[in-house]
Amino acid sequence: MRNYFDPASIVVILITLVLFITALFYKGFTHDLLLEAGVFLVSVKLILLSFRNSVFISDLKKELREIKELIKNQKVNDN
């Protein structure tokens, strides 16, 4: 998990969770709960998109390294 999330992202995740739980107990189970849940779900979605982008970038870097190695090997074999 630490490979994909920097410390600032982890802090934001924890603050968002704490604020949601605090709002839940402060406001109670009223109609405002839907608003609080919506804000929380938007935050979770942004965090998941960030995680997905991190995984995609690491896979892309791996593929680029493999292509680079193939090009180097091809140059060595041509000489």
Backbone as CSV, one residue per row, in Angstrom:
resi,resn,N_x,N_y,N_z,CA_x,CA_y,CA_z,C_x,C_y,C_z
1,MET,0.820,-1.184,0.000,0.000,0.000,0.000,0.872,1.258,0.000
2,ARG,1.985,1.219,0.703,2.860,2.380,0.765,3.540,2.650,-0.572
3,ASN,3.600,1.623,-1.433,4.194,1.828,-2.747,3.340,2.741,-3.610
4,TYR,2.047,2.759,-3.387,1.131,3.507,-4.236,0.627,4.792,-3.597
5,PHE,0.621,4.871,-2.293,0.128,6.055,-1.602,1.271,6.755,-0.887
6,ASP,1.421,8.040,-1.152,2.423,8.808,-0.435,1.848,9.190,0.930
7,PRO,2.677,9.639,1.849,2.174,9.975,3.193,1.054,11.016,3.183
8,ALA,1.111,11.967,2.268,0.052,12.983,2.217,-1.296,12.355,1.855
9,SER,-1.301,11.395,0.937,-2.555,10.727,0.567,-3.120,9.931,1.734
10,ILE,-2.258,9.286,2.476,-2.716,8.507,3.637,-3.318,9.437,4.686
11,VAL,-2.701,10.598,4.886,-3.237,11.577,5.843,-4.610,12.062,5.388
12,VAL,-4.761,12.342,4.098,-6.055,12.793,3.567,-7.114,11.711,3.750
13,ILE,-6.752,10.458,3.506,-7.685,9.348,3.700,-8.147,9.290,5.155
14,LEU,-7.207,9.376,6.066,-7.555,9.292,7.486,-8.407,10.487,7.929
15,ILE,-8.047,11.686,7.485,-8.831,12.874,7.853,-10.251,12.769,7.304
16,THR,-10.386,12.324,6.047,-11.713,12.171,5.450,-12.554,11.178,6.241
17,LEU,-11.960,10.065,6.620,-12.683,9.057,7.390,-13.086,9.586,8.760
18,VAL,-12.168,10.262,9.432,-12.479,10.813,10.756,-13.584,11.865,10.665
19,LEU,-13.505,12.732,9.662,-14.542,13.759,9.508,-15.900,13.144,9.179
20,PHE,-15.918,12.092,8.363,-17.185,11.440,8.051,-17.795,10.806,9.293
21,ILE,-16.982,10.110,10.063,-17.492,9.465,11.277,-17.956,10.518,12.285
22,THR,-17.192,11.607,12.407,-17.589,12.692,13.312,-18.917,13.303,12.883
23,ALA,-19.062,13.566,11.587,-20.318,14.134,11.082,-21.471,13.171,11.286
24,LEU,-21.190,11.894,11.150,-22.234,10.888,11.346,-22.772,10.935,12.770
25,PHE,-21.875,11.034,13.745,-22.325,11.072,15.132,-22.852,12.453,15.525
26,TYR,-22.302,13.495,14.932,-22.752,14.846,15.273,-24.131,15.142,14.682
27,LYS,-24.314,14.800,13.426,-25.588,15.054,12.754,-26.619,13.967,13.042
28,GLY,-26.145,12.787,13.333,-27.056,11.678,13.551,-27.525,11.096,12.235
29,PHE,-28.482,10.215,12.319,-29.017,9.559,11.125,-30.194,10.363,10.570
30,THR,-29.902,11.555,10.074,-30.928,12.413,9.500,-30.751,12.455,7.989
31,HIS,-31.503,13.339,7.352,-31.390,13.460,5.897,-30.017,14.000,5.490
32,ASP,-29.312,14.658,6.411,-27.969,15.155,6.115,-26.964,14.013,5.951
33,LEU,-27.357,12.837,6.403,-26.474,11.680,6.261,-26.200,11.382,4.791
34,LEU,-27.196,11.572,3.938,-27.004,11.330,2.508,-25.973,12.290,1.926
35,LEU,-26.001,13.531,2.341,-25.022,14.510,1.881,-23.624,14.127,2.350
36,GLU,-23.504,13.773,3.604,-22.199,13.371,4.146,-21.692,12.107,3.454
37,ALA,-22.581,11.164,3.212,-22.180,9.936,2.525,-21.741,10.230,1.096
38,GLY,-22.417,11.164,0.436,-22.040,11.544,-0.921,-20.649,12.154,-0.968
39,VAL,-20.364,13.039,-0.032,-19.034,13.655,0.025,-17.981,12.592,0.294
40,PHE,-18.281,11.682,1.201,-17.335,10.606,1.521,-17.095,9.716,0.298
41,LEU,-18.149,9.379,-0.429,-17.991,8.513,-1.597,-17.205,9.196,-2.714
42,VAL,-17.377,10.493,-2.876,-16.575,11.221,-3.865,-15.100,11.170,-3.474
43,SER,-14.815,11.346,-2.198,-13.431,11.270,-1.729,-12.853,9.881,-1.967
44,VAL,-13.627,8.858,-1.669,-13.160,7.481,-1.878,-12.910,7.229,-3.360
45,LYS,-13.787,7.723,-4.212,-13.610,7.531,-5.647,-12.336,8.198,-6.134
46,LEU,-12.066,9.409,-5.677,-10.834,10.090,-6.066,-9.600,9.329,-5.591
47,ILE,-9.671,8.781,-4.400,-8.548,8.007,-3.861,-8.341,6.736,-4.685
48,LEU,-9.433,6.053,-5.041,-9.320,4.841,-5.853,-8.789,5.137,-7.247
49,LEU,-9.196,6.259,-7.832,-8.662,6.650,-9.139,-7.167,6.938,-9.053
50,SER,-6.751,7.560,-7.974,-5.332,7.827,-7.767,-4.560,6.516,-7.646
51,PHE,-5.120,5.573,-6.914,-4.481,4.259,-6.766,-4.388,3.551,-8.114
52,ARG,-5.474,3.582,-8.881,-5.484,2.927,-10.187,-4.462,3.551,-11.135
53,ASN,-4.340,4.865,-11.089,-3.337,5.536,-11.908,-1.927,5.154,-11.494
54,SER,-1.684,5.007,-10.201,-0.360,4.599,-9.724,-0.010,3.200,-10.218
55,VAL,-0.964,2.293,-10.163,-0.733,0.933,-10.645,-0.474,0.947,-12.151
56,PHE,-1.259,1.726,-12.891,-1.085,1.816,-14.341,0.290,2.368,-14.695
57,ILE,0.721,3.396,-14.005,2.022,4.001,-14.280,3.150,3.027,-13.975
58,SER,3.048,2.282,-12.882,4.101,1.315,-12.566,4.151,0.202,-13.610
59,ASP,2.993,-0.247,-14.102,2.975,-1.242,-15.171,3.572,-0.680,-16.457
60,LEU,3.263,0.558,-16.744,3.789,1.213,-17.941,5.306,1.356,-17.863
61,LYS,5.821,1.711,-16.695,7.270,1.810,-16.516,7.943,0.458,-16.724
62,LYS,7.306,-0.587,-16.221,7.854,-1.935,-16.389,7.924,-2.305,-17.871
63,GLU,6.875,-2.025,-18.593,6.852,-2.337,-20.025,7.894,-1.515,-20.788
64,LEU,8.054,-0.252,-20.407,9.059,0.583,-21.069,10.476,0.066,-20.808
65,ARG,10.724,-0.418,-19.593,12.041,-1.015,-19.299,12.283,-2.246,-20.162
66,GLU,11.246,-3.050,-20.326,11.381,-4.251,-21.161,11.656,-3.875,-22.613
67,ILE,10.979,-2.858,-23.125,11.202,-2.408,-24.500,12.623,-1.876,-24.647
68,LYS,13.079,-1.132,-23.668,14.439,-0.589,-23.684,15.469,-1.711,-23.728
69,GLU,15.259,-2.737,-22.930,16.172,-3.885,-22.926,16.161,-4.604,-24.275
70,LEU,14.986,-4.754,-24.868,14.900,-5.401,-26.183,15.648,-4.600,-27.244
71,ILE,15.532,-3.270,-27.184,16.237,-2.424,-28.141,17.746,-2.530,-27.938
72,LYS,18.184,-2.533,-26.684,19.616,-2.684,-26.409,20.133,-4.013,-26.920
73,ASN,19.381,-5.093,-26.688,19.796,-6.419,-27.143,19.840,-6.480,-28.659
74,GLN,18.907,-5.820,-29.307,18.878,-5.823,-30.768,20.084,-5.053,-31.331
75,LYS,20.453,-3.949,-30.705,21.615,-3.177,-31.128,22.897,-3.983,-30.964
76,VAL,22.994,-4.721,-29.871,24.194,-5.534,-29.614,24.277,-6.657,-30.658
77,ASN,23.168,-7.264,-30.978,23.167,-8.358,-31.950,23.446,-7.853,-33.370
78,ASP,23.041,-6.638,-33.684,23.294,-6.076,-35.011,24.767,-5.753,-35.210
79,ASN,25.468,-5.420,-34.147,26.897,-5.069,-34.266,27.684,-6.310,-34.256
